[in-house]
Every structure is written in structure tokens, then in C-alpha cells.
Amino acid sequence: MRSAKAGAKERNGGIDALRAAVTLLLVFHHSAITYGAIGGWYYKEIAPSISLSGVLLILFCTVNQAWFMGLFFLLSGYFTPPAFDRHGAAGFVRERVIRLGIPLLVYFLLLYPLTEALAQTAKGRSFISVFVYQWMHARFEPGPLWFAEALLIFAAVWLVWRLLRKSAPAADRTLFPSNAALLGAVLLTGLAAFLLRLVWPVGVNVGFLQLGYFASYIALFAAGCAAASGKWLERIPAPSKRLWLKVAWIACPILPLAGLVDLRFHVFPGPSEGGLNPQAVLYAFWEPFVALGFILGLLAFFQRHFAVLNRFWASLARRAFLIYIIHPPVLVGVAIAWRDVAAPALLKFLLTGSVACALCYLVAGVLLRVPAIARIV
């Protein structure tokens, strides 16, 4: 996710609105993990289970994971060549370091220990003692700012490629990629994900990055860079969008149904996270089919309905990156505040996510009044 401060020639209202909406979805994603979905998070009130609420929250997060971070990488790639053209090589590096490196450092050194200390209060531990312990023992992590870490790496690789090329690619006004080309990209991405997960299964971190997911992240960032000159994301053909959205909806239930069948009959041995087994193959290829359809469908929908942003959406778009950065301590704080209240998991998921989104929006608005912060994000 990039800051919302960019030139008008570089973006449109629909893309701004989509990025803002998916940022709020990310908050609900982590709220779901708090109350029973599978995934890493600071505070988990309810463990994953095969209860109705547990299954629904796991399904919610599984489908999200297939496409929403990939969408952020696609959009980041889409804005990378224009940023280089606008700033030049030195300015491009400076901008990336400021807009990505500084938030990453702030989260690493301040927000991570703060959020971890807050989460530990639910176990009766002292906030101050845990916070000091994190610092004394250098227990730092990037949290969701792993995304900024990855983007810095991707931007560096793209910059080297661009400088070696010496001349800017000619504006590509060719037709949007054919469905055959898109199918080929989906299959290659699925194959790459399967092969990566033989070495780094889902859940294994290397330098704070889950490399098992990076086949689609790399492919989508590269696709965004390639799409920039021809503005492909702003002229998605309706037939392509309809076709791939149908494919995504058809594919969506296949993975959970396979999981239910295996739970009952044990016909798909092996973990889906990675390995030479049917579940790992299915998961690796399922993700890009779901991702392509949802991404194309959402890009087309938001650009059709949010070409011009009203005051609220413009404000939300401006605050989106800050919401992304600050949501972990806010969400954890909200969840802990009413952890002793007995309520259904789904209700807690919805209320905690909603309150956290509202608070993040308000806090981001206050932070943007600080000129130094506003210049960074």
C-alpha cells in the first residue's frame, strides 16, 4: 500500500476507494483471527475450531488471503513506474525510503513492542514490564509492515532492472491481455506457489516474510508494473471481468469443500500448507484463480461507482495507509477491553472490527494534523 499522496495523473478515485475499502477489510481479517480463524495475531481470544463460527471465520480469512494482499502488490506495482518517471532514480529511492522505510522502522521499534505488551495484559502481565523486556532483549518484528519490507525489496529489484534497461519502456497501448494469456499466468503462478511451498510452506517466515505466498505477490507486482504504461487496470474489458469473476466464484467453494471431504473421509492426505500432496497442489492453484477474478471484478466495480470520491471516501483514502499502520494496537486494545463480556464469536468479530475501524479512522485523522507525519504518509 502506498500513501494516498500522489499526483492526479497517477491514479483515479476508484483505485483510491478500493485500496481504502480493502484496508478496512484487513482490520476485519485480523478481527476474525482474534475470534477463531487460523492465522498469526497478537491476541487470540478464541482458538480455531470446527464450530459454525470457527468454520465461517476460517473461510472468510482463507478467501481474503487468496487475493487482498495480492491486490495491494498489484496496485503498488502499478504506481511504481510513474513514481520513477516523476522523481528520477535518486528521488525514487528517497521517496521509497521515506514512505516505506520510516513507517517500517516506527512499527518495528515502537508499535510492535507496544502491541505485544498490550496483548500480554490479557494474561495478567504488566504492560510496562513487557514493553521494557521487548526493548531490552531486542524483540522487534515488522508486524503487518512486512508489506513495506517486501515493497522496498521489490522496488530495489525493479529499479535495478529499470536502470539496466537505460530507456523507459514505450507506452504500451496494446489490448488488455487475452484470456489465454491470463490463464497461462494463473497456471504459472500456481505452479510457482506449489514449488515455493515445497521449500517454504505457508506459515514459515524467512526474514519476517512468508515466502510461500510470494509467487502471487511477485507476479502481481510485476503485472502492475507492466500494466502502468497502458493503464490496463483502468480499462478492464467487461467480458474478461465477467468471465474471471465467474471463475472465481466457481472456484471459491472448491477448497473448503475438499477440506470438508477430507475431514470426513481422509481422501486428501498431507497438509495444504506445502508438500508433495493433493491438498498442497489444490491450495497452490486455487489461490490465483480466486485472486484474478476478485481483483478484476473489484477494480472494475470501484472504478465504475467511485470515479469521483465524496468527502468521506476522499478522507478515508487519505487515511488508509495510516489505518494500515496503526490498526494492530487499536484492534488488540478494543478486543481486550471487552474480553470478559460473554457474546457469540461472530458478534464479537463484527463489533470489534467495526469499532477498531472507526477508532483507526479518527486516530489517523488526528495524526495527519502533524506536518511531519502528513509528509511521510
KABEL-V58401 format. One record per run of one state. SS is the DSSP state (~ for helix, > for strand, _ for the rest). FROM is the first residue (numbers start at 1). TO is the last residue. Records with the same first field share a line. If there is no record, write none. Layout:
SS: FROM-TO, FROM-TO
This chain:
_: 1-7, 11-12, 35-51, 124-126, 137-142, 166-178, 200-204, 207-208, 229-231, 235-237, 266-277, 306-310, 338-344, 368-370, 377-377
~: 8-10, 13-34, 52-123, 127-136, 143-165, 179-199, 211-228, 232-234, 238-265, 278-305, 311-337, 345-367, 371-376
>: 205-206, 209-210
